[in-house]
Every structure is written in C-alpha cells, then in structure tokens.
C-alpha cells in the first residue's frame, strides 16, 4: 500500500516536472547580439543580413562523414 504522503510527493513531482517542461518560448533560438553578420544579396536584388555560423569540428566528425 502506498501512503498518502508518498502519493502527494509523486503528484508534486509530476506537477513540478510539467511546470518546468512548459517554460520557454516556442520558436527559433535568438542569436547573441554581438554575433558576426554578413550581407547576402538575393536573386531578386534585395539584401539580407545573415549570421555567420562558426565552424567547430567535433571529435566524431571523421566517423560520421
């Protein structure tokens, strides 16, 4: 048999997990304000600033490629 204290603790843990799991905002990640940007010209003649993603090699890249 489970005690009421154990059931209450499990319920509190479940509520905390759901509450913390719902934190945040849906959508793409925001880049840092000082991220390096480059200007890209689209085929229709408009320009757009895009963030330059740094190349950071990973240890397992040789196995994955």
ChimeraX attribute file (.defattr): number of C-alpha atoms within 10 A of each C-alpha:
attribute: neighborCount
match mode: 1-to-1
recipient: residues
	/A:1	3
	/A:2	6
	/A:3	7
	/A:4	9
	/A:5	9
	/A:6	10
	/A:7	11
	/A:8	11
	/A:9	11
	/A:10	12
	/A:11	12
	/A:12	12
	/A:13	12
	/A:14	12
	/A:15	12
	/A:16	12
	/A:17	11
	/A:18	11
	/A:19	10
	/A:20	10
	/A:21	9
	/A:22	10
	/A:23	8
	/A:24	7
	/A:25	7
	/A:26	7
	/A:27	6
	/A:28	6
	/A:29	7
	/A:30	6
	/A:31	9
	/A:32	8
	/A:33	6
	/A:34	6
	/A:35	11
	/A:36	13
	/A:37	12
	/A:38	10
	/A:39	11
	/A:40	12
	/A:41	11
	/A:42	9
	/A:43	7
	/A:44	6
	/A:45	8
	/A:46	8
	/A:47	11
	/A:48	12
	/A:49	11
	/A:50	12
	/A:51	13
	/A:52	11
	/A:53	9
	/A:54	8
	/A:55	6
	/A:56	6
	/A:57	8
	/A:58	8
	/A:59	8
	/A:60	8
	/A:61	8
	/A:62	8
	/A:63	6
	/A:64	7
	/A:65	5
